[in-house]
Amino acid sequence: MKFFKILLIGIILVILLPGITWSYEENDVLKTAFLSSGARLESFDVVDWSVINREFMSFEDMEKNKDRIIKLFGGKTQNFKSTKESDEMYRIINTEGWLDADTFLGVILQSVVLPEEYEREPQTYLVVTATSRDMEKLKELQAKVRDAITSSGGQSRITTCITGTFDGKLNEVEQDKILEKFAQDLKIENPEQMRDEHTVSLLGFSTQLSDSITIMGHSYNVNIAIRYNSEDDRTYIWIGTPVISVEY
């Protein structure tokens, strides 16, 4: 129920903020910039979501779509676990499992009847997440995640986030050098850097990346964050386009 409320709030915000738009095109720029940074790859996440129809779908139809998506990725349905939740206003199927030893797939289908004050018909949302530790699969998974959304009737809003680590704690000078290198490699225009007690982050627009978010007339398509974790004595870096899509 908590997840339902969070996802619904996010969906309503997107509905009410027409200034946000997305586009997507496959490329190797993000991968190349990451590999040249010297960071050790932990994993990468490819996430996409969309409204796929204007119906209050039955669990039977949701199951069929979920199984079709698993097969699209080359997975076997028996290797995936699903949970269901429902009441008179929503139905959710949350499915997850491993495609292989390095690659995890999550599929969430959520069909809702929106409150009357929004004056909108029922809607079904699809969220697809692919996570892997094999960088060679990045382009393939981007393509399949996008295909899962578009073949279901949705519009792709894909985000990609690469997570890496450096040994030990990097000081501010070392962190700034890493951000400067990414800014140069990705040709980031007007980078906005922010720093607090624990994290330094950068947000900007790269001429090398085509996917973007436009907010209040400004376009952004790259988001980088660096944070030290004392528990394992490693400094983590997240590089996301158009934004970081994982919790850090």
C-alpha positions as CSV (number, residue, x, y, z in Angstrom):
1,M,0.0,0.0,0.0
2,K,2.9,2.4,0.8
3,F,4.4,1.7,-2.6
4,F,1.0,2.4,-4.3
5,K,0.7,5.8,-2.6
6,I,4.3,6.8,-3.6
7,L,4.0,5.7,-7.2
8,L,0.5,7.3,-7.6
9,I,1.8,10.6,-6.2
10,G,4.7,10.5,-8.7
11,I,2.3,9.8,-11.5
12,I,0.0,12.6,-10.6
13,L,3.0,15.0,-10.4
14,V,4.0,14.0,-14.0
15,I,0.4,14.5,-15.1
16,L,0.3,18.0,-13.6
17,L,3.8,19.1,-14.8
18,P,3.5,19.5,-18.6
19,G,6.9,21.2,-18.7
20,I,8.7,17.9,-18.2
21,T,9.5,15.9,-21.4
22,W,11.7,13.0,-22.3
23,S,13.4,11.6,-25.4
24,Y,15.7,8.6,-25.8
25,E,18.4,7.4,-28.2
26,E,20.9,4.6,-27.6
27,N,24.6,5.6,-27.4
28,D,27.8,4.5,-25.8
29,V,28.9,7.9,-24.5
30,L,27.9,7.3,-20.8
31,K,29.6,3.9,-20.8
32,T,32.8,5.3,-22.3
33,A,32.9,8.2,-19.8
34,F,32.4,5.9,-16.9
35,L,35.1,3.4,-18.0
36,S,37.6,6.2,-18.4
37,S,36.9,7.5,-14.9
38,G,38.8,4.7,-13.3
39,A,35.8,3.7,-11.1
40,R,35.1,0.0,-10.5
41,L,31.6,-1.0,-11.8
42,E,29.2,-2.1,-9.2
43,S,26.1,-2.3,-11.4
44,F,23.9,-0.3,-13.7
45,D,20.1,0.2,-13.7
46,V,17.9,0.8,-16.7
47,V,14.4,2.0,-15.7
48,D,11.4,2.9,-17.9
49,W,7.7,3.6,-17.2
50,S,4.6,4.8,-18.9
51,V,0.9,4.8,-19.0
52,I,0.0,1.9,-21.3
53,N,-3.8,2.2,-21.5
54,R,-6.8,3.9,-20.1
55,E,-8.4,0.9,-18.6
56,F,-8.9,-0.7,-15.2
57,M,-7.2,-3.9,-16.2
58,S,-8.1,-7.3,-14.9
59,F,-5.4,-9.4,-13.1
60,E,-5.7,-11.9,-16.0
61,D,-4.7,-9.3,-18.6
62,M,-2.0,-7.9,-16.4
63,E,-0.5,-11.4,-16.0
64,K,-0.5,-11.9,-19.8
65,N,1.4,-8.7,-20.3
66,K,3.8,-9.5,-17.5
67,D,4.6,-12.9,-19.0
68,R,5.1,-11.5,-22.5
69,I,7.6,-9.0,-21.1
70,I,9.6,-11.7,-19.3
71,K,9.8,-13.7,-22.6
72,L,10.9,-10.6,-24.5
73,F,13.9,-10.5,-22.2
74,G,14.5,-14.2,-22.8
75,G,13.5,-15.1,-19.3
76,K,11.5,-18.1,-18.0
77,T,8.3,-17.2,-16.1
78,Q,8.9,-20.0,-13.6
79,N,12.0,-18.2,-12.4
80,F,10.1,-15.1,-11.4
81,K,8.1,-14.4,-8.3
82,S,5.0,-12.2,-8.3
83,T,3.0,-10.5,-5.5
84,K,-0.5,-9.0,-5.9
85,E,-2.4,-6.2,-4.1
86,S,-5.8,-4.8,-4.8
87,D,-8.9,-3.0,-3.6
88,E,-11.8,-1.3,-5.4
89,M,-9.5,1.5,-6.7
90,Y,-6.2,-0.3,-7.7
91,R,-4.6,-3.5,-8.7
92,I,-0.8,-4.2,-8.6
93,I,1.3,-7.1,-9.8
94,N,5.0,-6.8,-8.7
95,T,7.2,-9.4,-10.4
96,E,11.0,-9.9,-10.1
97,G,13.6,-12.5,-10.8
98,W,17.0,-13.2,-12.3
99,L,17.6,-13.5,-16.1
100,D,21.1,-14.8,-15.4
101,A,23.7,-14.7,-12.7
102,D,24.4,-11.0,-13.4
103,T,21.1,-9.6,-14.6
104,F,17.9,-8.9,-12.6
105,L,14.5,-7.9,-14.0
106,G,11.6,-6.2,-12.3
107,V,8.2,-5.6,-13.8
108,I,5.4,-3.7,-12.1
109,L,1.9,-3.3,-13.5
110,Q,-0.4,-1.0,-11.6
111,S,-4.0,-0.3,-12.7
112,V,-5.9,2.5,-10.9
113,V,-9.1,4.3,-10.8
114,L,-8.1,7.9,-10.1
115,P,-10.1,10.0,-7.6
116,E,-13.1,11.8,-9.1
117,E,-11.5,15.2,-8.7
118,Y,-8.9,14.5,-11.3
119,E,-11.7,13.9,-13.9
120,R,-9.6,11.2,-15.7
121,E,-10.5,7.7,-16.8
122,P,-8.8,4.6,-15.2
123,Q,-5.2,4.1,-16.2
124,T,-2.7,1.3,-16.2
125,Y,1.0,2.0,-15.6
126,L,4.0,-0.2,-16.4
127,V,7.4,0.1,-14.8
128,V,10.3,-2.0,-16.1
129,T,13.7,-2.2,-14.3
130,A,16.8,-4.1,-15.5
131,T,19.9,-4.3,-13.3
132,S,23.2,-5.9,-14.3
133,R,26.8,-6.2,-13.4
134,D,27.9,-6.8,-17.0
135,M,28.6,-3.5,-18.8
136,E,28.5,-5.3,-22.2
137,K,24.8,-5.8,-21.8
138,L,24.0,-2.0,-21.4
139,K,22.8,-1.3,-24.9
140,E,20.9,-4.6,-25.2
141,L,19.0,-4.0,-21.9
142,Q,18.3,-0.4,-22.9
143,A,16.7,-1.6,-26.1
144,K,14.7,-4.4,-24.4
145,V,13.4,-2.1,-21.6
146,R,12.3,0.4,-24.1
147,D,10.7,-2.3,-26.3
148,A,8.8,-3.6,-23.3
149,I,7.2,-0.2,-22.7
150,T,6.5,0.7,-26.4
151,S,5.2,-2.8,-27.3
152,S,2.8,-2.5,-24.3
153,G,1.3,0.7,-25.8
154,G,3.4,3.1,-23.7
155,Q,5.8,6.0,-24.4
156,S,9.4,5.5,-23.3
157,R,10.8,7.6,-20.5
158,I,14.0,5.7,-20.0
159,T,16.7,6.5,-17.5
160,T,20.1,4.8,-17.1
161,C,22.2,4.9,-14.0
162,I,25.7,3.4,-13.6
163,T,27.0,2.8,-10.1
164,G,30.8,2.6,-9.4
165,T,33.3,2.7,-6.5
166,F,36.7,4.0,-5.7
167,D,38.7,2.5,-2.8
168,G,38.9,4.6,0.3
169,K,37.7,8.1,0.9
170,L,38.3,10.7,-1.8
171,N,39.0,14.3,-0.6
172,E,37.2,17.3,-2.1
173,V,40.0,18.0,-4.6
174,E,39.9,14.4,-5.9
175,Q,36.1,14.5,-6.1
176,D,36.2,17.8,-8.0
177,K,38.8,16.3,-10.5
178,I,36.5,13.4,-11.2
179,L,33.5,15.7,-11.8
180,E,35.6,18.0,-14.0
181,K,36.7,15.0,-16.1
182,F,33.1,13.9,-16.6
183,A,32.2,17.5,-17.6
184,Q,34.9,17.5,-20.2
185,D,34.3,14.0,-21.5
186,L,30.5,14.5,-21.8
187,K,30.9,18.2,-22.9
188,I,28.5,19.3,-20.2
189,E,27.1,22.8,-20.6
190,N,26.5,25.1,-17.6
191,P,27.1,22.4,-14.9
192,E,25.5,23.0,-11.6
193,Q,27.5,21.6,-8.7
194,M,26.1,21.1,-5.2
195,R,27.9,20.0,-2.0
196,D,26.7,19.1,1.5
197,E,28.3,17.3,4.4
198,H,28.2,13.9,2.8
199,T,27.6,14.3,-1.0
200,V,28.8,16.3,-3.9
201,S,26.6,16.2,-7.1
202,L,26.5,17.7,-10.5
203,L,23.6,18.4,-12.8
204,G,23.8,19.7,-16.4
205,F,23.2,19.2,-20.1
206,S,25.5,17.2,-22.3
207,T,25.7,17.7,-26.0
208,Q,26.8,14.1,-26.3
209,L,23.5,12.7,-24.9
210,S,20.1,12.9,-26.6
211,D,17.8,11.9,-23.7
212,S,16.8,14.9,-21.6
213,I,14.4,16.4,-19.1
214,T,13.1,19.9,-19.6
215,I,12.1,21.7,-16.4
216,M,11.0,25.3,-16.3
217,G,12.6,25.9,-19.7
218,H,16.0,24.4,-18.9
219,S,17.2,21.0,-20.2
220,Y,19.1,18.5,-18.1
221,N,20.3,15.1,-19.2
222,V,23.2,14.1,-16.9
223,N,23.3,13.8,-13.1
224,I,26.4,12.7,-11.2
225,A,26.8,12.2,-7.4
226,I,29.8,11.1,-5.3
227,R,29.4,9.9,-1.7
228,Y,31.7,8.1,0.8
229,N,30.5,5.0,2.7
230,S,32.5,4.5,5.9
231,E,31.0,1.0,6.4
232,D,32.9,-0.5,3.5
233,D,35.5,2.3,3.2
234,R,34.7,3.0,-0.4
235,T,33.6,6.1,-2.3
236,Y,30.6,5.6,-4.5
237,I,29.8,7.4,-7.7
238,W,26.5,7.4,-9.6
239,I,26.1,8.6,-13.2
240,G,22.6,8.9,-14.4
241,T,20.9,10.1,-17.6
242,P,18.7,12.1,-17.7
243,V,18.8,11.8,-13.8
244,I,19.9,9.3,-11.2
245,S,17.1,6.8,-10.9
246,V,18.3,4.9,-7.8
247,E,18.5,5.8,-4.2
248,Y,21.9,7.1,-3.0
